Structure formats: structure tokens, C-alpha cells
């Protein structure tokens, strides 16, 4: 049995988040970034108590991206001290309507990534999209796969990109 959840966002809202992320000089890391040497000074992971020291990450080296948090909202990973964190909620909802509407629990927390990073480059071609659709599929034998689809009714073949796959 394969479980699937899809969420949609308005392209204009997503474009604003992409601009926010690209304009920032520093970016929030995701969990996996603590293990990437190129994000540390000197190109080597700095450890403390035998574990990567995330306080030593150089935030200016983290790439601009959007984070999909659970299946509820997209947020820019751009850090801007003059602005709150920029985010948009799925399907045009506002935050107060979102609180108890996560579909993530239907799949189970171990099956849906808590945060999925989507790099800015993954969104190339968003200018002509009518919708941005992100789909989570969980196959118990293969694990989770996250795909990004830029929906353009004029294009007969959908532009679908696999953006995250657990190996």
C-alpha cells in the first residue's frame, strides 16, 4: 500500500518566498547541513563532544531554499533581521485555520519528513505555473519520495521533479 499526500500553493506566494530566500545573505540550515563540510570554515565539519557543532556552521554558506514544514506550510530559509520569517500556508489557508489540519498524522510521523528542503533551483519555470504542487508518497518497501510539480495547463506533460528521496 502506498500512502500519498499532496499540497498546493499559489505560484505568486511561492515566488515571494523564493525572492526572500535569494535576497538573504545568510540561511537557516536543515538537519542534514550539520554533516556537510563545505558549510564550515576551512571545509571541515567542526565537532563538539563527538557531534557536529551547529553553532560553527557558516550561515552564509547555506544555499537559499524553501522548507516545507510537515505538510502545512512553506517557509523561506533566508535570515533577515528586519523581517519576520516568511511563510505561506497550503491551499491558501491562513494560520488560524491550519492549526489542526495537518494530514501528516494520517501517514504517521516516521513516514513523512518533518522538514523537507526544496532548493531555489528546483523551482525553475515557476513563472508560467498555475499551481505549485508538492506530493509525498510513502511506500513501506522504498521509503518516502517527495516530488515538486509546477502545474501549467498549457503543458500537456507535467513538469515533475523528485526533490527528496531516502536511500
PyMOL commands that set and color helices and strands:
alter all, ss='L'
color gray80, all
select helices_A, chain A and resi 11-23+31-35+37-39+41-43+54-56+90-92+95-98+104-107+120-123+126-128
alter helices_A, ss='H'
color red, helices_A
select strands_A, chain A and resi 2-9+26-27+47-48+51-52+65-69+73-76+78-79+87-89+115-119+131-139+143-151+159-165
alter strands_A, ss='S'
color yellow, strands_A
deselect
rebuild
show_as cartoon
